[in-house]
């Protein structure tokens, strides 16, 4: 990595040459972002490949199985005042390192909180930490210590964490929760192969609360047609959180709900439908509402399929749009910030990140929500414990996920406050265009779009100042102005 002093006229000067070294060899790395954390200090976020063991490359050659490759994410500090012209290669000063299963999709520095944001396909944990969540035994799993002369009952039945049943095209999972659980504390996310269920509830209860973070299911599902309901049953002690999973492969019989039963004891399927009679009743109301187009259930379901997608929806294509992503916060000291919320590590479908070079104060993400792209901006919230960061839904790009699903050669997707840019890679003889989708006011039925020709294989995109975007291709540098 070279640190250059850019002059207004004449050639630039190399002020420092650095390498990421492990004392035996110099490791190639990728620069993700550079941040000026003080007038005299810059911090650069790097990523490099890391094999779990030294023998894994040999294992790949002998067994034919791909080696497990992780990525090391490092923050390196450069003191600007100490830079001086020299031919010597200096080792980089590493502030902190994290390890994950994918290279980062986006990195940023949040100046107000003095923290770094890492977004990737997995969580980035301190090196040496396992990726599996730590396990804490539930109260009913702790074995009591008998006193002298005391005889303990060892054959008491253990209450399963959930009950489930299935048909040829669906799986129904019923999870008992305290009836006092507020609906806004229930977080459920459906993905094509995983399920996330988290309960943010501090109410003491003898019932184990579910904690499934992107847990792999036994088989694939269709997230767009899966849903959940919460029946408080206020007159009872416990209510019922019901998950309706729409099978991706109709006719396939599931052996269990999750692919691995290592974390939970395997729960057998409930074969008696009468035990789930109230679930069946809710399902009947839901299907009747969608079929007749009337909201007889009072659930606010509307008239089912939006008219934009009638006759045009391709569920498999629509589910694959975007990237599965997780958020990791790292403080300047390399530790997780104390204000980090319990749901920061939940996976979601990411459609767009801020345009590189745009203002770092406007930190926002565009997340897939059915056919739309919902914009979440990072802001502050005052609580009894102090000020914390919070993602807030600020706007929506209507049908953004729907239109992005039709693009087969999308290389980069970035956004600014009022528009999303989808850049084609320009390979295989295809266009090499940028598609511009502008946000529309709530009451408008139409949104403005534009297509600009870039041409050539696209290597990178970045903003240099307001309204000017540079696109680097293999043959030329293309500037887009007045955006």
Phi and psi in degrees as a GROMACS rama.xvg file:
@    title "Ramachandran Plot"
@    xaxis  label "Phi"
@    yaxis  label "Psi"
@TYPE xy
-109.906  134.057  UNK-2
-100.407  120.621  UNK-3
-114.724  142.443  UNK-4
-97.1555  114.648  UNK-5
-86.9891  125.456  UNK-6
-103.362  150.681  UNK-7
-65.3997  -31.0549  UNK-8
-142.239  146.963  UNK-9
87.6078  175.882  UNK-10
-71.0794  152.385  UNK-11
-78.3456  163.038  UNK-12
-120.84  134.997  UNK-13
-80.2084  118.114  UNK-14
-99.7722  -12.0852  UNK-15
-172.148  144.27  UNK-16
-124.452  128.847  UNK-17
-130.286  153.879  UNK-18
-138.222  146.264  UNK-19
-93.0366  105.518  UNK-20
-119.542  145.661  UNK-21
-109.94  28.6685  UNK-22
74.7487  -22.6953  UNK-23
-104.764  -36.041  UNK-24
-151.961  156.019  UNK-25
-85.746  128.745  UNK-26
-93.5164  130.526  UNK-27
-68.9617  147.397  UNK-28
-146.637  168.145  UNK-29
-117.869  134.831  UNK-30
-88.4764  123.124  UNK-31
-96.4529  -44.5974  UNK-32
-162.596  156.876  UNK-33
-126.059  136.096  UNK-34
-132.939  131.833  UNK-35
-89.4455  94.8243  UNK-36
-81.5482  -16.9227  UNK-37
-155.745  167.523  UNK-38
-58.7231  -23.6356  UNK-39
-115.679  2.42814  UNK-40
-132.681  135.056  UNK-41
-120.597  142.739  UNK-42
-120.41  129.136  UNK-43
-113.348  131.74  UNK-44
-94.8504  122.619  UNK-45
-121.021  157.742  UNK-46
-135.158  144.985  UNK-47
-145.279  152.797  UNK-48
-69.496  148.129  UNK-49
-145.286  119.861  UNK-50
-82.2059  140.571  UNK-51
-62.4701  -40.3496  UNK-52
-136.156  161.458  UNK-53
-70.7453  -20.7437  UNK-54
-89.3685  -7.94906  UNK-55
-66.1356  -37.6781  UNK-56
-58.8792  -36.4779  UNK-57
-67.0574  -38.7468  UNK-58
-59.3011  -36.993  UNK-59
-65.8936  -37.483  UNK-60
-72.9454  -34.3073  UNK-61
-86.6374  -36.0552  UNK-62
-100.202  -18.4264  UNK-63
82.6812  -4.61992  UNK-64
-86.3375  141.075  UNK-65
-66.4211  139.569  UNK-66
-72.5969  147.24  UNK-67
-75.3454  114.985  UNK-68
-113.7  126.739  UNK-69
-106.791  171.611  UNK-70
-122.48  131.446  UNK-71
-94.4292  127.017  UNK-72
-107.104  123.124  UNK-73
-125.377  143.991  UNK-74
-108.115  119.549  UNK-75
-114.007  141.633  UNK-76
-104.919  136.795  UNK-77
-124.905  119.706  UNK-78
-83.8316  113.54  UNK-79
-67.488  -32.0331  UNK-80
-73.8968  -18.9745  UNK-81
-91.0768  -3.46192  UNK-82
-70.8883  134.766  UNK-83
-151.686  149.551  UNK-84
-61.2285  124.872  UNK-85
-163.363  152.086  UNK-86
-90.7144  -5.16007  UNK-87
-72.2893  147.836  UNK-88
-101.668  122.468  UNK-89
-104.098  145.543  UNK-90
-72.6905  145.801  UNK-91
-74.7297  143.229  UNK-92
-87.2309  101.83  UNK-93
-83.6114  121.271  UNK-94
-80.0661  -46.9363  UNK-95
-157.727  159.409  UNK-96
-136.085  144.509  UNK-97
-130.04  162.277  UNK-98
-132.773  136.755  UNK-99
-144.84  179.383  UNK-100
-94.9586  -3.17314  UNK-101
-143.005  157.281  UNK-102
-72.1292  147.937  UNK-103
-62.9293  143.194  UNK-104
-82.565  -36.067  UNK-105
-155.704  140.434  UNK-106
-133.08  149.876  UNK-107
-157.574  162.682  UNK-108
-117.013  124.193  UNK-109
-97.9821  106.102  UNK-110
-65.5125  -39.0605  UNK-111
-63.4558  -39.397  UNK-112
-95.8836  -2.42406  UNK-113
54.5621  46.4111  UNK-114
-136.318  155.19  UNK-115
-103.567  138.658  UNK-116
-105.77  124.646  UNK-117
-118.649  124.672  UNK-118
-120.53  123.954  UNK-119
-155.757  -177.438  UNK-120
-74.0954  -5.37988  UNK-121
-147.271  168.56  UNK-122
-75.1804  150.036  UNK-123
-109.584  109.082  UNK-124
-104.723  158.237  UNK-125
-56.5155  142.861  UNK-126
-59.2515  130.335  UNK-127
104.41  -15.7068  UNK-128
-88.0553  139.255  UNK-129
-75.2105  153.93  UNK-130
-80.1817  -15.4947  UNK-131
-75.9628  141.453  UNK-132
-66.2245  146.537  UNK-133
-64.4289  145.848  UNK-134
-106.17  128.087  UNK-135
-119.23  127.967  UNK-136
-66.6631  142.641  UNK-137
-74.2653  160.656  UNK-138
-55.5207  -36.1477  UNK-139
-78.8348  -3.55274  UNK-140
-98.622  -5.61007  UNK-141
-86.9875  123.088  UNK-142
-79.2938  127.052  UNK-143
-73.1053  150.964  UNK-144
-93.6819  119.473  UNK-145
-71.4354  143.127  UNK-146
-86.0458  171.794  UNK-147
-62.0375  126.793  UNK-148
79.4755  2.64443  UNK-149
-94.8676  136.627  UNK-150
-111.494  119.877  UNK-151
-96.7049  144.152  UNK-152
-80.785  120.104  UNK-153
-103.277  -6.29712  UNK-154
-103.36  17.1569  UNK-155
-66.1256  131.414  UNK-156
-67.5303  142.605  UNK-157
-95.1174  130.823  UNK-158
-75.1319  124.692  UNK-159
-67.4265  151.699  UNK-160
-68.8139  -19.7547  UNK-161
-161.067  167.405  UNK-162
-122.976  152.414  UNK-163
-150.808  155.119  UNK-164
-147.081  169.879  UNK-165
-148.259  157.102  UNK-166
-121.124  -169.376  UNK-167
-68.2349  -23.3456  UNK-168
-127.081  6.43941  UNK-169
-153.746  159.439  UNK-170
-127.396  129.904  UNK-171
-112.144  124.437  UNK-172
-117.815  126.522  UNK-173
-113.392  121.971  UNK-174
-117.301  117.793  UNK-175
-75.3821  137.109  UNK-176
-135.899  156.445  UNK-177
-57.6365  136.26  UNK-178
-64.3052  -16.5359  UNK-179
-82.9306  0.636105  UNK-180
-68.0735  119.465  UNK-181
-67.7403  145.986  UNK-182
-63.9948  -33.8576  UNK-183
-70.9442  -11.7331  UNK-184
-88.1111  -3.84679  UNK-185
-93.4555  121.37  UNK-186
-117.363  114.37  UNK-187
-126.397  127.579  UNK-188
-128.914  124.5  UNK-189
-98.3073  132.86  UNK-190
-128.434  162.956  UNK-191
-55.282  -29.8679  UNK-192
-129.187  -4.13014  UNK-193
-132.938  165.174  UNK-194
-136.418  135.503  UNK-195
-121.038  124.63  UNK-196
-135.772  116.007  UNK-197
-132.053  142.364  UNK-198
-121.5  118.091  UNK-199
-96.3512  83.4445  UNK-200
-138.891  123.693  UNK-201
-97.1824  5.449  UNK-202
-71.7344  125.77  UNK-203
-61.7643  136.139  UNK-204
-154.923  146.888  UNK-205
-80.8484  -9.60683  UNK-206
-86.6344  127.281  UNK-207
-66.5764  126.81  UNK-208
-82.6033  142.216  UNK-209
-69.0663  145.041  UNK-210
-146.073  85.6931  UNK-211
-117.425  111.347  UNK-212
-108.815  106.191  UNK-213
48.8673  46.4523  UNK-214
-82.4117  132.157  UNK-215
-71.4555  132.303  UNK-216
-83.7406  167.248  UNK-217
-65.2367  -34.1573  UNK-218
-148.666  173.397  UNK-219
-73.5387  154.581  UNK-220
-130.142  171.432  UNK-221
-105.215  102.732  UNK-222
-60.5567  -34.8173  UNK-223
-67.971  -22.9908  UNK-224
-111.732  6.92727  UNK-225
-95.1236  150.339  UNK-226
-156.916  173.631  UNK-227
-139.023  155.377  UNK-228
-133.114  155.707  UNK-229
-127.3  114.052  UNK-230
-107.04  106.713  UNK-231
-64.9283  -37.5922  UNK-232
49.9096  62.1181  UNK-233
-56.5552  -27.4126  UNK-234
-77.9301  -6.94605  UNK-235
-112.051  167.709  UNK-236
-73.4016  -34.6163  UNK-237
-121.555  143.588  UNK-238
-105.429  -171.314  UNK-239
-133.997  119.326  UNK-240
-92.3877  117.527  UNK-241
-114.895  127.509  UNK-242
-108.703  129.653  UNK-243
-111.936  105.517  UNK-244
-99.2727  121.165  UNK-245
-88.3598  115.314  UNK-246
-62.3003  136.238  UNK-247
-74.3734  -36.2852  UNK-248
-110.187  95.7079  UNK-249
-64.5827  137.208  UNK-250
94.6407  -13.8938  UNK-251
-79.7353  128.236  UNK-252
-94.1294  125.947  UNK-253
-81.0909  138.852  UNK-254
-82.9438  -29.9515  UNK-255
-158.09  173.94  UNK-256
-76.1033  -46.6895  UNK-257
-105.835  155.066  UNK-258
-65.2852  -35.4438  UNK-259
-123.868  136.349  UNK-260
-104.288  23.2864  UNK-261
-68.7236  -39.2028  UNK-262
-82.2341  -32.7398  UNK-263
-119.265  145.597  UNK-264
-64.2183  141.807  UNK-265
-61.2845  128.232  UNK-266
-99.4966  119.691  UNK-267
-69.7694  154.012  UNK-268
-70.0821  139.151  UNK-269
-81.0644  113.098  UNK-270
-90.1681  -14.5591  UNK-271
-93.1749  104.613  UNK-272
-61.5436  -21.3002  UNK-273
-66.2032  -22.7836  UNK-274
-70.1606  -20.3725  UNK-275
-114.379  36.2974  UNK-276
-63.7767  -37.3893  UNK-277
-71.433  -27.9634  UNK-278
-69.2764  -42.9481  UNK-279
-60.5381  -38.7574  UNK-280
-64.8072  -42.2509  UNK-281
-65.0752  -39.7977  UNK-282
-64.3398  -37.3981  UNK-283
-62.267  -43.8057  UNK-284
-62.4314  -40.3224  UNK-285
-66.1473  -47.4885  UNK-286
-68.0311  -34.9409  UNK-287
-63.7897  -40.3792  UNK-288
-62.3883  -44.6855  UNK-289
-69.6164  -34.1581  UNK-290
-73.4273  -41.9967  UNK-291
-91.5367  -14.6165  UNK-292
79.113  7.05157  UNK-293
-111.754  147.956  UNK-294
-94.0046  62.8382  UNK-295
-68.5258  -22.5551  UNK-296
-78.4864  -16.9509  UNK-297
75.2317  15.1037  UNK-298
-89.3698  -0.348017  UNK-299
70.054  37.7027  UNK-300
-85.3169  -9.65003  UNK-301
69.2677  -147.023  UNK-302
-110.003  27.4898  UNK-303
79.1143  -127.124  UNK-304
-66.5961  127.421  UNK-305
-60.367  147.13  UNK-306
-63.1027  -25.9088  UNK-307
-60.774  -33.8232  UNK-308
-100.631  -3.25653  UNK-309
-61.6976  124.261  UNK-310
78.2059  -2.75511  UNK-311
-122.55  -6.63081  UNK-312
-72.5695  135.755  UNK-313
-124.134  100.331  UNK-314
-61.5761  -42.0524  UNK-315
-63.4359  -39.9393  UNK-316
-69.8549  -43.1998  UNK-317
-65.4333  -32.4929  UNK-318
-72.2638  -25.239  UNK-319
-86.1968  -8.82112  UNK-320
-71.1362  143.473  UNK-321
86.7665  -179.502  UNK-322
-126.365  137.284  UNK-323
-70.1192  125.476  UNK-324
-138.615  155.103  UNK-325
-130.489  154.823  UNK-326
-107.339  132.848  UNK-327
-128.169  127.354  UNK-328
-103.308  136.644  UNK-329
-132.862  126.512  UNK-330
-74.6089  170.093  UNK-331
-62.0219  -23.7899  UNK-332
-85.6838  0.803531  UNK-333
87.9146  -1.46767  UNK-334
-100.101  162.125  UNK-335
-72.2116  133.24  UNK-336
-60.9109  148.349  UNK-337
-69.2214  -24.4644  UNK-338
-84.2369  -1.62377  UNK-339
-62.251  130.631  UNK-340
-77.709  165.707  UNK-341
-72.6573  -15.1202  UNK-342
-107.807  13.7378  UNK-343
-65.7294  -28.4721  UNK-344
-91.6107  6.27437  UNK-345
-75.2023  132.421  UNK-346
-72.2394  146.9  UNK-347
-146.067  167.467  UNK-348
-93.4685  111.42  UNK-349
-94.0621  127.584  UNK-350
-98.3879  -38.1645  UNK-351
-154.223  148.952  UNK-352
-120.653  164.905  UNK-353
-59.1217  147.318  UNK-354
-62.1791  125.963  UNK-355
-55.9016  133.613  UNK-356
93.2994  -9.66992  UNK-357
-76.5128  173.138  UNK-358
-61.5145  124.889  UNK-359
-68.6888  -15.5174  UNK-360
-74.4583  -22.6454  UNK-361
-94.1828  63.0919  UNK-362
-82.8906  116.643  UNK-363
-150.072  162.159  UNK-364
-133.486  147.167  UNK-365
-106.637  119.382  UNK-366
-114.034  141.605  UNK-367
-69.465  130.272  UNK-368
-138.212  93.2587  UNK-369
57.2667  -116.301  UNK-370
-88.0348  -14.9653  UNK-371
-97.294  171.869  UNK-372
-119.282  109.966  UNK-373
-92.5829  135.768  UNK-374
-96.7017  125.279  UNK-375
-116.545  121.733  UNK-376
-104.008  147.223  UNK-377
-87.8868  124.584  UNK-378
-142.727  -169.983  UNK-379
-111.918  150.672  UNK-380
-136.389  132.843  UNK-381
-85.8701  125.964  UNK-382
-127.717  174.607  UNK-383
-63.5502  -31.0463  UNK-384
-85.2818  -0.817881  UNK-385
125.894  -165.221  UNK-386
-90.2137  130.474  UNK-387
-127.606  159.068  UNK-388
-83.2509  146.381  UNK-389
-150.045  139.324  UNK-390
-85.0974  127.056  UNK-391
-122.898  134.144  UNK-392
-71.242  117.22  UNK-393
-109.89  -30.9939  UNK-394
-161.68  177.087  UNK-395
-141.03  133.02  UNK-396
-93.3959  101.651  UNK-397
-62.8244  133.998  UNK-398
61.0777  20.4654  UNK-399
-64.6211  -45.5189  UNK-400
-62.3032  -34.5834  UNK-401
-64.4809  -44.4373  UNK-402
-78.3761  -31.6982  UNK-403
-68.1964  -27.1253  UNK-404
-64.589  -22.2005  UNK-405
-85.4834  -7.57976  UNK-406
-90.528  119.423  UNK-407
-96.3294  -8.45636  UNK-408
-129.374  32.133  UNK-409
-71.2723  122.965  UNK-410
-98.5917  -46.0014  UNK-411
-133.773  144.17  UNK-412
-131.581  114.409  UNK-413
-127.306  164.745  UNK-414
-143.867  156.186  UNK-415
-120.27  175.038  UNK-416
-53.809  -28.8157  UNK-417
-119.592  8.34776  UNK-418
-158.887  154.714  UNK-419
-117.951  135.257  UNK-420
-114.28  120.973  UNK-421
-108.309  110.827  UNK-422
-97.6078  127.147  UNK-423
-78.1509  151.704  UNK-424
-73.2439  -22.8399  UNK-425
72.6889  27.8413  UNK-426
-108.528  170.066  UNK-427
56.8171  32.2794  UNK-428
72.3722  8.99652  UNK-429
-87.1962  161.684  UNK-430
-24.06  -63.6991  UNK-431
75.4452  46.72  UNK-432
-109.556  166.389  UNK-433
-118.575  127.517  UNK-434
-100.677  126.166  UNK-435
-110.725  120.031  UNK-436
-114.764  120.365  UNK-437
-99.3323  147.644  UNK-438
-71.4105  143.589  UNK-439
-113.916  145.076  UNK-440
-56.9108  159.429  UNK-441
-58.7446  -41.2111  UNK-442
-86.0167  -5.90458  UNK-443
-79.7806  143.226  UNK-444
-95.645  -8.93692  UNK-445
-129.032  147.238  UNK-446
-126.637  143.787  UNK-447
-77.1442  139.362  UNK-448
-131.163  159.08  UNK-449
-150.249  153.071  UNK-450
-129.284  126.826  UNK-451
-120.806  139.008  UNK-452
-83.6257  127.125  UNK-453
-107.422  -49.7983  UNK-454
81.9746  146.985  UNK-455
78.7474  166.239  UNK-456
-72.4714  122.909  UNK-457
-84.5262  130.348  UNK-458
-105.408  -34.0809  UNK-459
-168.774  159.288  UNK-460
-137.629  142.045  UNK-461
-164.216  151.169  UNK-462
-93.3127  137.28  UNK-463
-105.198  -27.9939  UNK-464
-162.196  176.808  UNK-465
-58.7539  124.253  UNK-466
83.6344  2.59121  UNK-467
-126.192  123.906  UNK-468
-122.249  133.334  UNK-469
-104.183  134.897  UNK-470
-120.962  116.818  UNK-471
-94.266  118.933  UNK-472
-110.034  178.383  UNK-473
-68.2247  -19.5274  UNK-474
-116.906  -22.4218  UNK-475
-157.833  168.189  UNK-476
-109.455  115.838  UNK-477
-104.432  131.187  UNK-478
-108.406  136.624  UNK-479
-114.368  124.157  UNK-480
-117.734  162.342  UNK-481
58.1496  42.5986  UNK-482
